[in-house]
Structure formats: structure tokens, C-alpha cells
């Protein structure tokens, strides 16, 4: 059994016992190459993604997570790329770029840092995801993850994963990556996540309404 299979097994055990997952949308992601973009509110986001979908992308993550032995082993198993934040980590970007050019997929959080608002809102997106997509002509698959939390901010209940439509940025291919062009592409990605957030809010509202009628 490979490393990823081992960690997927443990992630599945954790999901079933401690943090169950429900996927709304496509249960099976495309076999072809993609940049999987997720919002980021917990260090468990990547674990939830790997448990939910049988894909094996590279992943970009903050280098500090290597201090956790479990997460370090898990992240190494999915060919994760540590990023030293605040240093303009060009090596991490080059590694991701090379992997994408060689046909690999990538898992990345456009927010680039953990969102501690916990209300489902989104932080401003960095342009790294769309830049890599345009440079390598790789489509983006937006995926919105929602962790229900108690009053203390601890994850409690079933994690919801909303799968968006594939985002094709081919209209930007072959053009110089100016700030304006990247901003336009980034706005399209952000809009897709806003749609997924609205779907999540509606799902939660409908669920609450059904529960109140019982």
C-alpha cells in the first residue's frame, strides 16, 4: 500500500468517526489534469479533499505545517510543495509550474492563508492560481469547503464540500500576464467561489427550515 493510500485510509477513518464529509455536486472529479482550488479555513481542508476525491494532485502549503508529524507525512505523500510565506518563494512556484507542465494536477488555496472568520466568507484571492492556470493552460476546478463550528470555533458536525463547474481561462492564454489581465482572471475565479458559497448558504438554510418543521 502506497503512502497516499495509507493516509487516505486514516483520513477516511477520521472522517467516518470524527469529521464526516458530504459532497454536494460531482462525486468523481475528472481524471485529466486540473488545478483544484479550495477555500481555506482549517488545516484539515487538504485531508478532507483527499478523503472525498480519489485524485492525487501536488499541493501547496505553508512550510510551518511540517512541524506536525502527521501532516508532514500526509503532505509528503501527495507530493505537496512547502511555501515559505512572506518571502516570495520562487522555488515553490517553479516546482508547481514544472509539475503542471509535466501533466500533474495541483491543489491550491487562492486565499493563501487560513481564513479565521469561520462565517463562510472569503478572503481576497491571490493571483497565483490563475497565473499558473494561464501559463500552463490548465483548467481550474473550484471547490468550496464548509466546516460547521461550535461557539468556540471548533469544527463540529459534517463537513460540506461543494464542487463547482470547471473554469476555463483559455480567453487569457497567450497574452502577457499584466496586473490587469490577472485581476480579470482572478475575479472570474472569485465569482465562482461566491456562487458556491451561496449554494452552501441555501443548503444550510433549507436544512434548518426542514429541521424546524419537525
PADREN-649030 format. One record per residue (C-alpha): residue number from 1; residue in three letters; x, y, z. Coordinates in nm, 2 decimals. Each point is the difference from the previous one (the first is absolute). Example, Ala and Ser with C-alpha at 12.3 -4.5 7.8 and 13.67 -1.06 7.14 Angstrom:
2
<n=1&res=ALA&x=1.23&y=-0.45&z=0.78>
<n=2&res=SER&x=0.14&y=0.34&z=-0.07>
//
This chain:
214
<n=1&res=UNK&x=0.00&y=0.00&z=0.00>
<n=2&res=UNK&x=0.14&y=0.34&z=-0.10>
<n=3&res=UNK&x=0.04&y=0.30&z=0.23>
<n=4&res=UNK&x=-0.30&y=0.18&z=-0.14>
<n=5&res=UNK&x=-0.21&y=-0.31&z=0.03>
<n=6&res=UNK&x=0.10&y=-0.03&z=0.37>
<n=7&res=UNK&x=-0.08&y=0.36&z=0.07>
<n=8&res=UNK&x=-0.32&y=-0.02&z=-0.19>
<n=9&res=UNK&x=-0.10&y=-0.30&z=0.21>
<n=10&res=UNK&x=0.07&y=0.19&z=0.32>
<n=11&res=UNK&x=-0.18&y=0.31&z=-0.14>
<n=12&res=UNK&x=-0.30&y=-0.22&z=-0.07>
<n=13&res=UNK&x=0.00&y=-0.14&z=0.35>
<n=14&res=UNK&x=0.02&y=0.35&z=0.14>
<n=15&res=UNK&x=-0.27&y=0.12&z=-0.23>
<n=16&res=UNK&x=-0.24&y=-0.28&z=0.09>
<n=17&res=UNK&x=0.06&y=0.02&z=0.38>
<n=18&res=UNK&x=0.10&y=0.36&z=0.08>
<n=19&res=UNK&x=-0.06&y=0.22&z=-0.30>
<n=20&res=UNK&x=-0.25&y=-0.14&z=-0.26>
<n=21&res=UNK&x=-0.01&y=0.15&z=-0.35>
<n=22&res=UNK&x=-0.28&y=0.06&z=-0.24>
<n=23&res=UNK&x=0.07&y=0.09&z=-0.36>
<n=24&res=UNK&x=-0.26&y=0.21&z=-0.19>
<n=25&res=UNK&x=0.05&y=-0.01&z=-0.37>
<n=26&res=UNK&x=0.22&y=-0.23&z=-0.20>
<n=27&res=UNK&x=0.13&y=-0.29&z=0.21>
<n=28&res=UNK&x=0.27&y=-0.09&z=-0.24>
<n=29&res=UNK&x=0.24&y=0.26&z=-0.14>
<n=30&res=UNK&x=0.14&y=-0.01&z=-0.34>
<n=31&res=UNK&x=0.30&y=-0.23&z=-0.07>
<n=32&res=UNK&x=0.17&y=0.26&z=-0.21>
<n=33&res=UNK&x=0.23&y=0.27&z=0.13>
<n=34&res=UNK&x=-0.15&y=0.28&z=0.21>
<n=35&res=UNK&x=0.08&y=0.27&z=0.25>
<n=36&res=UNK&x=-0.23&y=-0.08&z=0.29>
<n=37&res=UNK&x=-0.07&y=0.33&z=0.19>
<n=38&res=UNK&x=-0.14&y=-0.02&z=0.35>
<n=39&res=UNK&x=-0.08&y=0.26&z=0.26>
<n=40&res=UNK&x=0.20&y=-0.03&z=0.32>
<n=41&res=UNK&x=-0.15&y=0.01&z=0.35>
<n=42&res=UNK&x=0.17&y=-0.30&z=0.16>
<n=43&res=UNK&x=0.32&y=-0.20&z=-0.01>
<n=44&res=UNK&x=-0.23&y=-0.30&z=-0.07>
<n=45&res=UNK&x=-0.11&y=0.14&z=-0.34>
<n=46&res=UNK&x=0.25&y=-0.20&z=-0.20>
<n=47&res=UNK&x=-0.08&y=-0.32&z=0.21>
<n=48&res=UNK&x=-0.37&y=0.05&z=-0.08>
<n=49&res=UNK&x=0.08&y=0.05&z=-0.37>
<n=50&res=UNK&x=0.21&y=-0.32&z=-0.03>
<n=51&res=UNK&x=-0.26&y=-0.20&z=0.19>
<n=52&res=UNK&x=-0.29&y=0.13&z=-0.22>
<n=53&res=UNK&x=0.17&y=-0.04&z=-0.34>
<n=54&res=UNK&x=0.22&y=-0.28&z=-0.13>
<n=55&res=UNK&x=0.25&y=0.24&z=-0.17>
<n=56&res=UNK&x=0.37&y=0.05&z=0.07>
<n=57&res=UNK&x=0.10&y=0.36&z=-0.06>
<n=58&res=UNK&x=0.30&y=0.19&z=0.11>
<n=59&res=UNK&x=-0.09&y=0.25&z=0.27>
<n=60&res=UNK&x=0.14&y=0.33&z=0.12>
<n=61&res=UNK&x=0.00&y=0.06&z=0.38>
<n=62&res=UNK&x=0.17&y=0.22&z=0.26>
<n=63&res=UNK&x=0.34&y=-0.15&z=0.10>
<n=64&res=UNK&x=-0.09&y=0.03&z=0.37>
<n=65&res=UNK&x=-0.23&y=-0.29&z=-0.03>
<n=66&res=UNK&x=0.30&y=-0.23&z=-0.03>
<n=67&res=UNK&x=0.04&y=0.03&z=0.38>
<n=68&res=UNK&x=-0.30&y=-0.23&z=0.04>
<n=69&res=UNK&x=0.12&y=-0.36&z=-0.07>
<n=70&res=UNK&x=-0.34&y=-0.13&z=-0.12>
<n=71&res=UNK&x=-0.06&y=0.29&z=-0.24>
<n=72&res=UNK&x=0.36&y=-0.01&z=-0.12>
<n=73&res=UNK&x=-0.03&y=-0.37&z=-0.10>
<n=74&res=UNK&x=-0.34&y=0.06&z=-0.15>
<n=75&res=UNK&x=0.12&y=0.30&z=-0.20>
<n=76&res=UNK&x=0.31&y=-0.18&z=-0.12>
<n=77&res=UNK&x=-0.22&y=-0.28&z=-0.12>
<n=78&res=UNK&x=-0.19&y=0.22&z=-0.24>
<n=79&res=UNK&x=0.32&y=0.17&z=-0.13>
<n=80&res=UNK&x=-0.08&y=0.32&z=0.19>
<n=81&res=UNK&x=0.21&y=0.31&z=-0.05>
<n=82&res=UNK&x=0.10&y=0.20&z=0.31>
<n=83&res=UNK&x=-0.03&y=0.37&z=-0.04>
<n=84&res=UNK&x=0.19&y=0.24&z=0.22>
<n=85&res=UNK&x=-0.25&y=0.28&z=0.03>
<n=86&res=UNK&x=0.11&y=0.36&z=0.00>
<n=87&res=UNK&x=0.32&y=-0.08&z=-0.19>
<n=88&res=UNK&x=-0.13&y=-0.01&z=-0.36>
<n=89&res=UNK&x=0.08&y=-0.37&z=-0.02>
<n=90&res=UNK&x=0.10&y=-0.03&z=-0.37>
<n=91&res=UNK&x=0.13&y=-0.35&z=0.05>
<n=92&res=UNK&x=-0.35&y=-0.12&z=0.10>
<n=93&res=UNK&x=-0.16&y=0.18&z=-0.30>
<n=94&res=UNK&x=0.26&y=-0.15&z=-0.24>
<n=95&res=UNK&x=-0.06&y=-0.35&z=0.15>
<n=96&res=UNK&x=-0.38&y=0.04&z=-0.06>
<n=97&res=UNK&x=0.06&y=0.13&z=-0.35>
<n=98&res=UNK&x=0.22&y=-0.29&z=-0.09>
<n=99&res=UNK&x=-0.24&y=-0.25&z=0.14>
<n=100&res=UNK&x=-0.29&y=0.15&z=-0.20>
<n=101&res=UNK&x=0.21&y=0.01&z=-0.32>
<n=102&res=UNK&x=0.07&y=-0.38&z=0.06>
<n=103&res=UNK&x=-0.37&y=-0.08&z=0.02>
<n=104&res=UNK&x=-0.06&y=0.00&z=0.37>
<n=105&res=UNK&x=-0.30&y=0.15&z=0.18>
<n=106&res=UNK&x=0.03&y=0.26&z=0.28>
<n=107&res=UNK&x=-0.19&y=0.07&z=0.32>
<n=108&res=UNK&x=0.02&y=0.36&z=0.11>
<n=109&res=UNK&x=-0.18&y=0.25&z=0.22>
<n=110&res=UNK&x=-0.04&y=0.34&z=-0.18>
<n=111&res=UNK&x=-0.05&y=0.18&z=0.34>
<n=112&res=UNK&x=0.36&y=-0.10&z=0.07>
<n=113&res=UNK&x=-0.05&y=0.00&z=0.38>
<n=114&res=UNK&x=-0.25&y=-0.15&z=0.24>
<n=115&res=UNK&x=-0.33&y=0.19&z=0.02>
<n=116&res=UNK&x=-0.09&y=0.03&z=0.37>
<n=117&res=UNK&x=-0.33&y=0.17&z=-0.05>
<n=118&res=UNK&x=-0.19&y=-0.34&z=0.00>
<n=119&res=UNK&x=-0.31&y=0.16&z=-0.13>
<n=120&res=UNK&x=0.04&y=-0.13&z=-0.35>
<n=121&res=UNK&x=0.13&y=0.32&z=-0.14>
<n=122&res=UNK&x=0.31&y=0.02&z=-0.23>
<n=123&res=UNK&x=0.32&y=0.19&z=0.03>
<n=124&res=UNK&x=0.13&y=0.18&z=-0.31>
<n=125&res=UNK&x=0.16&y=-0.24&z=-0.24>
<n=126&res=UNK&x=0.37&y=0.01&z=-0.10>
<n=127&res=UNK&x=0.07&y=-0.04&z=-0.37>
<n=128&res=UNK&x=0.23&y=-0.30&z=0.02>
<n=129&res=UNK&x=-0.27&y=-0.26&z=-0.10>
<n=130&res=UNK&x=-0.12&y=0.19&z=-0.31>
<n=131&res=UNK&x=0.35&y=0.08&z=-0.10>
<n=132&res=UNK&x=0.11&y=-0.36&z=0.01>
<n=133&res=UNK&x=-0.32&y=-0.10&z=-0.18>
<n=134&res=UNK&x=0.06&y=0.25&z=-0.28>
<n=135&res=UNK&x=0.37&y=-0.08&z=-0.03>
<n=136&res=UNK&x=-0.05&y=-0.38&z=-0.03>
<n=137&res=UNK&x=-0.35&y=0.01&z=-0.17>
<n=138&res=UNK&x=-0.14&y=-0.20&z=0.29>
<n=139&res=UNK&x=-0.37&y=0.03&z=0.08>
<n=140&res=UNK&x=-0.11&y=0.08&z=0.36>
<n=141&res=UNK&x=-0.25&y=-0.19&z=0.21>
<n=142&res=UNK&x=-0.14&y=0.21&z=0.28>
<n=143&res=UNK&x=-0.09&y=-0.18&z=0.32>
<n=144&res=UNK&x=-0.16&y=0.16&z=0.30>
<n=145&res=UNK&x=0.04&y=-0.16&z=0.34>
<n=146&res=UNK&x=-0.22&y=0.08&z=0.30>
<n=147&res=UNK&x=0.08&y=-0.12&z=0.35>
<n=148&res=UNK&x=-0.28&y=0.05&z=0.25>
<n=149&res=UNK&x=0.13&y=0.13&z=0.33>
<n=150&res=UNK&x=-0.12&y=0.04&z=0.36>
<n=151&res=UNK&x=0.00&y=0.33&z=0.20>
<n=152&res=UNK&x=0.37&y=-0.05&z=0.08>
<n=153&res=UNK&x=0.09&y=-0.03&z=-0.37>
<n=154&res=UNK&x=0.07&y=-0.38&z=0.01>
<n=155&res=UNK&x=-0.10&y=-0.21&z=-0.29>
<n=156&res=UNK&x=-0.32&y=-0.19&z=0.09>
<n=157&res=UNK&x=-0.22&y=-0.20&z=-0.23>
<n=158&res=UNK&x=0.01&y=-0.10&z=-0.37>
<n=159&res=UNK&x=0.24&y=0.19&z=-0.23>
<n=160&res=UNK&x=-0.17&y=0.11&z=-0.32>
<n=161&res=UNK&x=0.20&y=0.00&z=-0.33>
<n=162&res=UNK&x=-0.16&y=0.18&z=-0.30>
<n=163&res=UNK&x=0.14&y=-0.08&z=-0.34>
<n=164&res=UNK&x=-0.01&y=0.28&z=-0.26>
<n=165&res=UNK&x=0.01&y=-0.01&z=-0.37>
<n=166&res=UNK&x=0.34&y=-0.02&z=-0.18>
<n=167&res=UNK&x=0.13&y=0.36&z=-0.06>
<n=168&res=UNK&x=0.15&y=0.04&z=-0.34>
<n=169&res=UNK&x=0.23&y=0.30&z=-0.03>
<n=170&res=UNK&x=0.10&y=-0.06&z=-0.36>
<n=171&res=UNK&x=-0.10&y=0.35&z=-0.09>
<n=172&res=UNK&x=0.31&y=0.12&z=0.18>
<n=173&res=UNK&x=0.24&y=-0.25&z=-0.15>
<n=174&res=UNK&x=0.29&y=0.13&z=-0.21>
<n=175&res=UNK&x=-0.02&y=0.35&z=0.15>
<n=176&res=UNK&x=0.25&y=0.19&z=0.21>
<n=177&res=UNK&x=-0.09&y=-0.05&z=0.37>
<n=178&res=UNK&x=-0.05&y=0.37&z=0.09>
<n=179&res=UNK&x=-0.16&y=0.10&z=0.33>
<n=180&res=UNK&x=-0.32&y=0.08&z=-0.18>
<n=181&res=UNK&x=-0.02&y=-0.34&z=-0.17>
<n=182&res=UNK&x=0.07&y=-0.19&z=0.32>
<n=183&res=UNK&x=-0.26&y=0.21&z=0.18>
<n=184&res=UNK&x=-0.26&y=-0.08&z=-0.25>
<n=185&res=UNK&x=0.07&y=-0.37&z=0.01>
<n=186&res=UNK&x=0.01&y=0.01&z=0.38>
<n=187&res=UNK&x=-0.34&y=0.17&z=0.01>
<n=188&res=UNK&x=-0.15&y=-0.28&z=-0.20>
<n=189&res=UNK&x=0.14&y=-0.26&z=0.24>
<n=190&res=UNK&x=-0.12&y=0.20&z=0.30>
<n=191&res=UNK&x=-0.35&y=0.03&z=-0.15>
<n=192&res=UNK&x=-0.02&y=-0.38&z=-0.04>
<n=193&res=UNK&x=0.08&y=-0.04&z=0.37>
<n=194&res=UNK&x=-0.26&y=0.25&z=0.09>
<n=195&res=UNK&x=-0.26&y=-0.21&z=-0.19>
<n=196&res=UNK&x=0.11&y=-0.31&z=0.19>
<n=197&res=UNK&x=-0.02&y=0.20&z=0.33>
<n=198&res=UNK&x=-0.36&y=0.10&z=-0.09>
<n=199&res=UNK&x=-0.08&y=-0.37&z=-0.07>
<n=200&res=UNK&x=0.14&y=-0.09&z=0.34>
<n=201&res=UNK&x=-0.20&y=0.27&z=0.18>
<n=202&res=UNK&x=-0.32&y=-0.12&z=-0.18>
<n=203&res=UNK&x=0.07&y=-0.36&z=0.09>
<n=204&res=UNK&x=0.04&y=0.09&z=0.37>
<n=205&res=UNK&x=-0.31&y=0.22&z=0.00>
<n=206&res=UNK&x=-0.21&y=-0.27&z=-0.16>
<n=207&res=UNK&x=0.13&y=-0.26&z=0.24>
<n=208&res=UNK&x=-0.08&y=0.23&z=0.30>
<n=209&res=UNK&x=-0.35&y=0.07&z=-0.14>
<n=210&res=UNK&x=-0.07&y=-0.38&z=-0.03>
<n=211&res=UNK&x=0.13&y=-0.06&z=0.35>
<n=212&res=UNK&x=-0.22&y=0.28&z=0.14>
<n=213&res=UNK&x=-0.31&y=-0.17&z=-0.15>
<n=214&res=UNK&x=0.06&y=-0.33&z=0.17>
//
